[in-house]
Amino acid sequence: MAADKDILNFFAKFIEAQTGIAYSEVTFYQLESRLEAIAVQLGHGTIPKLAEIAQKSGIQGPMKELLIDVATNNETSFFRDTKLFTTLAQEVLPAMMQAHSGRSFRIWSAASSTGQEVYSLAMILSELQSQYPEARWEMVASDISERVLAKASSGRYTQLEIQRGLNAQRLLSYFDQIEDEGNGAIWKIKPHLQQKITFRRLNLIEPWPASLGKFDLILCRNVLIYQTVEQKKRVLQQIAQRLNPGCRLILGGAESLIGLSEDYDQEQISGSIFYRLKSPTPMIQAS
């Protein structure tokens, strides 16, 4: 049974309130397809029945988690956007490691999905470590979805996932092959990389805990594109408060800060776009 617009709008408003992701009538067909899958998975059969239970008992528990999970776009791969990762490996990360010789710097993957982004960064940093042995680094990977965060923290990937962006040399250097009950090869990230990353659940549109700390590089790629303008501004403002002065933010290739924030200067490094946090303007004291 197809869902009417009132039902789809009911779920769309809930998803926007929880995640900041805005569905319009133009994209209701995507929402409807995802709601159908949730209805079947929870044993309710149809979207109208799912809505009836949601309106009667509230959206909570497994229904809430599934709605948040399907609302987010978890498309990812290792070294996604080759140009960007080449720039990071050849210019940005070496400069950071050189500048932090003898001390630590921090990187945050703010929408880490199933972990390929943060593990790609960890591989690059590991390869650079011999050139900058005194540099120390740590990373935080966060996501709103419990499901993808659990997969990321497990560090386990199928052969198909491995083949998306990972070359043979890095595969053999950073992964161990394990068997998964006869269902084919599963590859697991080596412990020395995994232990450098802290995984935590975080909703970007909610206030962030002080324990998150500050960072020298933040990746928030392909997240803002799904948010309303006001939500984009709030997220960017919070990011500015979490970046150390002069440090960088990386957005997705189709995203920009035009009309959203004046806190950053755009810079281009070898064809890749970065946003550097402006340093605070010094106070001028009266003589």
Phi and psi in degrees as a GROMACS rama.xvg file:
@    title "Ramachandran Plot"
@    xaxis  label "Phi"
@    yaxis  label "Psi"
@TYPE xy
-71.3108  151.508  ALA-2
-93.8171  142.328  ALA-3
-83.7305  172.257  ASP-4
-65.0804  -32.5614  LYS-5
-63.3669  -40.4998  ASP-6
-67.7091  -45.4818  ILE-7
-62.7185  -37.5918  LEU-8
-66.8445  -35.9222  ASN-9
-58.9441  -48.693  PHE-10
-71.8964  -35.8191  PHE-11
-61.8642  -40.4041  ALA-12
-66.964  -38.1735  LYS-13
-63.3907  -46.7148  PHE-14
-61.9115  -42.0424  ILE-15
-64.3429  -41.1793  GLU-16
-64.3518  -34.4536  ALA-17
-84.7543  -34.8996  GLN-18
-122.61  -16.5326  THR-19
84.8437  -7.10527  GLY-20
-77.9269  124.564  ILE-21
-105.565  119.167  ALA-22
-94.8786  135.608  TYR-23
-109.352  173.642  SER-24
-61.1006  -27.1352  GLU-25
-64.6698  -31.7825  VAL-26
-106.605  13.1705  THR-27
-62.0951  -27.4125  PHE-28
-63.4079  -34.7236  TYR-29
-67.7361  -44.5005  GLN-30
-61.9956  -42.7015  LEU-31
-60.4674  -43.7529  GLU-32
-61.2203  -40.477  SER-33
-71.9841  -36.2063  ARG-34
-67.4873  -36.3227  LEU-35
-59.6536  -42.582  GLU-36
-64.7847  -39.1412  ALA-37
-66.729  -43.0042  ILE-38
-58.5036  -43.7213  ALA-39
-66.8083  -44.8024  VAL-40
-61.8942  -36.1134  GLN-41
-87.8918  -0.840174  LEU-42
81.6016  18.2119  GLY-43
-96.5135  -13.8163  HIS-44
84.3075  -55.943  GLY-45
-129.58  160.77  THR-46
-65.1997  -43.7242  ILE-47
-56.9203  -38.0944  PRO-48
-68.1764  -39.5527  LYS-49
-60.1611  -43.0163  LEU-50
-66.3255  -38.9881  ALA-51
-59.4593  -45.1639  GLU-52
-68.9996  -40.1386  ILE-53
-62.1259  -41.0903  ALA-54
-75.0561  -27.6378  GLN-55
-81.3265  -46.1851  LYS-56
-107.986  -6.07003  SER-57
88.1023  155.533  GLY-58
-91.1768  109.764  ILE-59
-153.173  175.115  GLN-60
57.1459  -139.868  GLY-61
-58.4641  -35.029  PRO-62
-63.1021  -43.7959  MET-63
-62.607  -46.4964  LYS-64
-62.0367  -41.0149  GLU-65
-67.8615  -39.3443  LEU-66
-63.242  -42.8036  LEU-67
-65.6137  -39.8911  ILE-68
-65.9791  -46.4036  ASP-69
-74.7471  -19.9409  VAL-70
-71.8311  -27.6547  ALA-71
-89.1953  146.442  THR-72
-92.4394  107.067  ASN-73
-98.8953  23.2763  ASN-74
-65.7467  123.978  GLU-75
-159.861  170.024  THR-76
-163.912  167.397  SER-77
-68.9314  136.07  PHE-78
53.7591  40.6222  PHE-79
-66.7005  124.147  ARG-80
81.1438  80.7046  ASP-81
-56.3276  -40.6715  THR-82
-60.5438  -44.8367  LYS-83
-61.0531  -48.1976  LEU-84
-68.9782  -29.0639  PHE-85
-65.6685  -42.652  THR-86
-63.8926  -41.8858  THR-87
-61.5274  -45.2698  LEU-88
-70.0479  -35.5133  ALA-89
-94.8531  -24.9588  GLN-90
-128.39  -56.0116  GLU-91
-70.6824  -52.9533  VAL-92
-68.3552  -39.5263  LEU-93
-58.3244  -40.9316  PRO-94
-64.5115  -38.5997  ALA-95
-65.8214  -41.8382  MET-96
-67.564  -38.0644  MET-97
-65.7433  -41.1325  GLN-98
-70.2932  -21.3839  ALA-99
-110.359  28.815  HIS-100
-59.2375  123.609  SER-101
85.1932  -0.559651  GLY-102
-145.054  171.929  ARG-103
-100.64  148.111  SER-104
-127.359  161.113  PHE-105
-125.865  140.653  ARG-106
-125.35  141.125  ILE-107
-125.268  122.294  TRP-108
-94.2988  102.208  SER-109
-81.5945  -11.5527  ALA-110
-142.202  74.8446  ALA-111
-77.335  -12.7121  SER-112
50.0638  -131.691  SER-113
-87.2984  11.6725  THR-114
101.065  -7.37034  GLY-115
-61.99  -36.0416  GLN-116
-63.2975  -50.2265  GLU-117
-69.8993  -34.4331  VAL-118
-70.798  -32.3717  TYR-119
-61.6396  -43.7513  SER-120
-63.1028  -41.7351  LEU-121
-62.8265  -37.9678  ALA-122
-63.7449  -44.6872  MET-123
-61.5971  -45.9543  ILE-124
-63.6259  -37.4124  LEU-125
-63.7538  -39.5842  SER-126
-68.667  -29.2407  GLU-127
-83.8196  -14.9721  LEU-128
-59.175  -35.8215  GLN-129
-65.3708  -29.3724  SER-130
-78.5676  -28.3849  GLN-131
-130.221  69.2694  TYR-132
-65.8778  -20.1235  PRO-133
-87.6545  -11.2696  GLU-134
-75.8126  144.116  ALA-135
-126.503  140.907  ARG-136
-142.814  156.047  TRP-137
-145.992  155.699  GLU-138
-132.948  149.418  MET-139
-117.51  134.304  VAL-140
-121.913  125.679  ALA-141
-130.64  156.462  SER-142
-159.96  157.744  ASP-143
-80.7451  -24.4023  ILE-144
-88.8025  121.108  SER-145
-62.28  -37.4599  GLU-146
-64.2108  -51.4003  ARG-147
-70.1187  -31.1263  VAL-148
-66.6524  -37.8455  LEU-149
-63.7842  -40.2267  ALA-150
-66.3477  -43.5774  LYS-151
-59.8032  -46.0015  ALA-152
-69.8884  -23.5909  SER-153
-72.3866  -29.2812  SER-154
67.5769  23.4156  GLY-155
-107.598  133.533  ARG-156
-139.116  145.019  TYR-157
-76.2114  168.502  THR-158
-60.0296  -39.8899  GLN-159
-63.3633  -42.7376  LEU-160
-66.0661  -38.3327  GLU-161
-63.1631  -40.0904  ILE-162
-68.1663  -15.1286  GLN-163
-87.5365  83.3373  ARG-164
103.583  -9.10394  GLY-165
-106.781  125.117  LEU-166
-83.3039  167.324  ASN-167
-63.472  -37.5005  ALA-168
-63.1077  -46.0743  GLN-169
-70.6599  -34.6284  ARG-170
-57.9854  -48.4271  LEU-171
-71.7961  -27.5181  LEU-172
-79.0245  -33.7132  SER-173
-119.5  0.760153  TYR-174
-130.952  149.929  PHE-175
-110.747  137.469  ASP-176
-85.7623  130.522  GLN-177
-129.053  161.679  ILE-178
-99.7287  147.115  GLU-179
-122.348  72.2503  ASP-180
52.1805  42.9519  GLU-181
78.1339  6.23769  GLY-182
-94.8099  15.8241  ASN-183
106.384  170.926  GLY-184
-68.3268  137.018  ALA-185
-120.657  137.216  ILE-186
-110.264  136.522  TRP-187
-121.938  132.455  LYS-188
-60.7984  142.934  ILE-189
-68.7378  145.374  LYS-190
-57.3683  -34.0845  PRO-191
-66.6989  -22.8982  HIS-192
-86.7081  -43.0786  LEU-193
-60.069  -36.8546  GLN-194
-73.4146  -10.2092  GLN-195
-86.6345  -4.06105  LYS-196
-117.436  132.644  ILE-197
-103.332  125.43  THR-198
-103.22  134.381  PHE-199
-150.347  146.241  ARG-200
-79.107  133.082  ARG-201
-151.929  131.474  LEU-202
-97.386  116.262  ASN-203
-66.5201  -20.5021  LEU-204
-92.8942  -0.0551017  ILE-205
-101.011  161.981  GLU-206
-58.7931  138.999  PRO-207
-93.1013  141.004  TRP-208
-68.2315  148.45  PRO-209
-60.8223  -27.5759  ALA-210
-64.9602  -15.1377  SER-211
-62.7332  -35.2  LEU-212
79.058  -164.556  GLY-213
-115.186  161.654  LYS-214
-135.828  159.975  PHE-215
-103.113  -12.7334  ASP-216
-155.281  130.578  LEU-217
-125.599  129.811  ILE-218
-107.305  121.63  LEU-219
-134.274  69.8904  CYS-220
-95.177  133.78  ARG-221
58.8645  40.4653  ASN-222
-114.928  -51.3045  VAL-223
-63.2568  -25.9139  LEU-224
-59.5622  -23.762  ILE-225
-96.7011  -2.59517  TYR-226
-94.9498  159.316  GLN-227
-71.1099  164.427  THR-228
-58.4773  -45.0274  VAL-229
-64.5507  -38.8302  GLU-230
-67.1026  -38.6715  GLN-231
-58.5713  -44.8868  LYS-232
-62.4765  -41.4444  LYS-233
-65.9589  -43.1319  ARG-234
-63.3137  -44.4433  VAL-235
-63.8466  -35.3363  LEU-236
-66.0285  -41.4304  GLN-237
-66.8566  -38.2871  GLN-238
-62.0524  -42.2463  ILE-239
-58.9308  -33.2784  ALA-240
-75.7235  -16.2296  GLN-241
-104.096  -6.83706  ARG-242
-92.2132  138.282  LEU-243
-69.3134  148.492  ASN-244
-53.0447  135.25  PRO-245
80.0198  0.633953  GLY-246
-93.7095  172.994  CYS-247
-113.874  149.851  ARG-248
-115.063  139.697  LEU-249
-118.263  126.71  ILE-250
-107.522  175.363  LEU-251
-69.8378  160.726  GLY-252
-61.5868  -26.3237  GLY-253
-97.0908  5.65455  ALA-254
-105.523  153.698  GLU-255
-150.224  167.957  SER-256
-100.652  6.34893  LEU-257
-59.2434  123.332  ILE-258
75.5343  6.29327  GLY-259
-114.603  -33.6316  LEU-260
-157.234  143.788  SER-261
-110.356  12.2425  GLU-262
-84.235  -8.1859  ASP-263
-128.483  150.639  TYR-264
-104.587  131.036  ASP-265
-79.4067  136.834  GLN-266
-136.726  148.705  GLU-267
-114.649  126.098  GLN-268
-123.53  113.218  ILE-269
49.6118  41.2872  SER-270
87.1125  -4.07528  GLY-271
-103.472  143.599  SER-272
-96.1727  130.674  ILE-273
-126.389  158.364  PHE-274
-123.44  113.425  TYR-275
-95.0539  128.926  ARG-276
-66.3538  129.956  LEU-277
-67.8768  142.632  LYS-278
-75.1097  147.372  SER-279
-59.632  140.795  PRO-280
-71.765  123.787  THR-281
-64.0327  143.417  PRO-282
-70.9911  136.113  MET-283
-98.2947  116.829  ILE-284
-86.2762  140.175  GLN-285
-70.1741  140.496  ALA-286
